[in-house]
Amino acid sequence: MPNPPVAAELSEDPRTAAPSAPVDRALVAFVAEQYDRLLGLAWLICRHHADAADAVQRGLEQAWRQRATLRDETRLRPWVDRVVVREAIRLGSRPWLRRVFSLDSQVGWVEPTGRSDADPEDWTSFREAFGRLPADQRAVISLHLHAGYSVFETAAIVDAPVETVRTRLRRAKDRLRRDLGESSR
C-alpha cells in the first residue's frame, strides 16, 4: 500500500506545511495511523484500487481544507471517514469511467479478521456477490458490518436518513443471501 501523505503534501500553502493548530496535528497523526484503514474502507466501496486511492486522496484533501470546521477532535475519525466514504461512493457509482481509463487490473480484498476457518471458495463467491451490490449498499454494509459503526453513525456518514440506511442494509443482506443461495432469516 502507498505511504500516507505527509503534512507538506496536504497543505495548500508550503509555508504552512508544519501543523500548528491542535486539529492540524491531530489530523496529520490520524492520517499517518489510519491511512491503510481508510484505503481499505474506500476499496470496499469502490472495488478498485486506483479509485480507492483517489477517494482517499480527494477525501483527505477536502478534510485538510475544511479542518477548521471540525469543532470536536474526538469526532475526527467519523468526520474523516464520512468525507472519504462520500468520495468513494461518488467514484464507485461511475464504473464506466474505470472501464474506459483503467490501467489497474489488480483485484484485492480486505480480509475479515478472526475467520481463518472459512473456505476460500466461499470467500470468492462472497467477494463476487459483494461486488455486484450498488455503491450505496456496499457503503452501508462496509461501514456498519466491517467498520463497526452503528446504524445512526452510518446514516450520518453517508448523509442519509436512518430508515434509508436500514433499508439499504436489509436490501444488501437480502441480495447477498439470494446470490449466495442462503435462506432469508
C-alpha positions in Angstrom: 0.0 0.0 0.0 1.2 3.5 -0.7 2.6 5.7 2.1 0.2 8.2 3.6 0.6 11.8 2.6 2.6 13.9 5.0 1.6 17.4 6.2 3.6 19.1 3.4 1.6 17.2 0.8 -1.7 18.1 2.4 -1.1 21.8 2.8 -2.4 24.3 0.3 0.5 26.6 1.1 4.0 25.3 1.5 4.7 28.0 4.1 2.1 26.4 6.4 3.2 22.8 5.9 4.2 22.2 9.5 1.0 21.6 11.5 0.5 24.3 14.1 -3.0 24.1 15.5 -4.1 21.1 17.6 -6.5 20.0 14.9 -3.7 20.1 12.3 -1.5 17.9 14.4 -4.4 15.5 15.2 -5.3 15.2 11.5 -1.7 14.5 10.4 -1.3 11.9 13.2 -4.7 10.4 12.3 -3.7 10.1 8.6 -0.4 8.5 9.4 -2.0 6.0 11.7 -5.3 5.3 9.8 -4.3 5.6 6.1 -4.4 1.9 5.4 -7.7 1.5 7.1 -9.1 4.4 5.1 -7.8 2.9 1.9 -9.4 -0.5 2.8 -12.7 1.2 3.6 -12.7 3.1 0.3 -11.8 -0.1 -1.5 -14.8 -2.0 -0.1 -17.0 0.7 -1.7 -15.2 1.3 -5.0 -13.9 -2.3 -5.5 -10.9 -0.9 -7.4 -7.5 0.1 -6.1 -7.0 3.2 -8.1 -10.5 4.5 -7.3 -10.0 3.8 -3.6 -6.7 5.6 -3.6 -8.3 8.5 -5.5 -11.2 8.6 -3.0 -8.8 8.7 0.0 -6.6 11.3 -1.6 -9.5 13.6 -2.5 -11.2 13.0 0.8 -8.0 13.9 2.7 -7.6 17.0 0.6 -11.1 18.0 1.5 -10.6 17.3 5.1 -7.4 19.3 5.2 -9.1 22.3 3.5 -12.1 22.1 5.9 -10.2 21.2 9.1 -11.2 24.4 10.7 -14.9 23.3 10.7 -14.1 20.3 13.0 -15.3 21.5 16.4 -14.6 18.4 18.4 -11.3 16.5 17.9 -12.9 13.3 19.4 -15.1 13.2 16.2 -12.1 13.2 13.9 -12.4 9.6 12.9 -16.1 9.7 11.8 -15.6 13.1 10.2 -12.7 11.9 8.0 -14.5 8.6 7.3 -17.6 10.5 6.2 -15.5 12.6 3.7 -13.7 9.6 2.3 -16.8 7.3 2.1 -18.8 10.0 0.3 -15.9 10.4 -2.2 -15.7 6.6 -2.6 -19.5 6.4 -3.2 -19.1 9.1 -5.8 -16.3 7.4 -7.6 -17.8 3.9 -7.1 -21.0 4.9 -8.8 -19.2 5.6 -12.0 -17.7 2.3 -13.1 -17.9 3.2 -16.7 -15.1 5.7 -16.1 -12.8 2.9 -14.8 -13.6 0.7 -17.8 -12.7 3.4 -20.2 -9.5 4.6 -18.4 -8.4 1.6 -16.3 -4.7 0.7 -16.2 -5.1 -1.3 -13.0 -6.2 -4.9 -13.4 -5.2 -5.9 -9.9 -8.1 -7.0 -7.6 -7.7 -7.0 -3.9 -9.7 -7.6 -0.8 -9.7 -6.6 2.8 -9.9 -10.0 4.6 -12.1 -10.2 7.6 -10.5 -10.8 11.0 -11.0 -13.8 13.1 -12.4 -16.1 10.3 -9.5 -18.3 9.2 -11.8 -21.3 9.1 -13.7 -20.1 6.0 -13.5 -21.9 2.7 -11.6 -19.9 0.1 -14.3 -20.7 -2.5 -16.9 -19.2 -0.1 -14.9 -16.0 0.2 -14.5 -15.8 -3.6 -18.3 -16.2 -4.0 -18.9 -13.6 -1.3 -16.5 -11.1 -2.9 -18.2 -11.5 -6.3 -21.7 -11.1 -4.8 -20.5 -8.1 -2.7 -19.0 -6.5 -5.8 -22.4 -6.7 -7.6 -24.1 -4.6 -4.9 -24.7 -0.9 -5.8 -22.1 1.5 -4.3 -24.6 2.9 -1.7 -25.3 -0.6 -0.4 -21.6 -1.5 -0.3 -21.0 1.7 1.7 -23.5 1.0 4.4 -22.5 -2.7 4.7 -18.8 -1.7 4.9 -19.4 1.0 7.5 -21.9 -0.9 9.6 -20.6 -4.5 9.5 -17.0 -4.1 8.6 -16.0 -0.8 10.3 -18.4 -1.3 13.2 -20.4 2.0 13.1 -23.9 2.0 14.4 -26.8 2.5 12.0 -27.2 6.1 13.3 -23.4 6.8 12.8 -23.6 5.2 9.4 -26.5 7.4 8.4 -24.6 10.5 9.5 -21.5 9.4 7.5 -23.4 8.7 4.3 -25.7 11.7 4.9 -28.9 9.7 4.6 -31.9 9.2 6.9 -31.6 6.3 9.4 -34.5 4.4 7.8 -32.8 4.7 4.4 -29.7 3.2 5.8 -31.7 0.4 7.4 -33.4 -0.3 4.0 -30.1 -0.3 2.2 -28.7 -2.8 4.8 -31.7 -5.0 4.5 -31.7 -5.0 0.7 -28.0 -5.6 0.6 -28.2 -8.5 3.1 -31.2 -10.0 1.2 -29.4 -9.8 -2.1 -26.2 -11.3 -0.7 -28.3 -14.2 0.8 -30.1 -14.7 -2.5 -26.8 -14.5 -4.6 -25.1 -16.9 -2.2 -28.0 -19.3 -2.0 -28.7 -18.8 1.7 -32.2 -18.8 3.1 -33.5 -15.4 4.4 -33.7 -15.1 8.2 
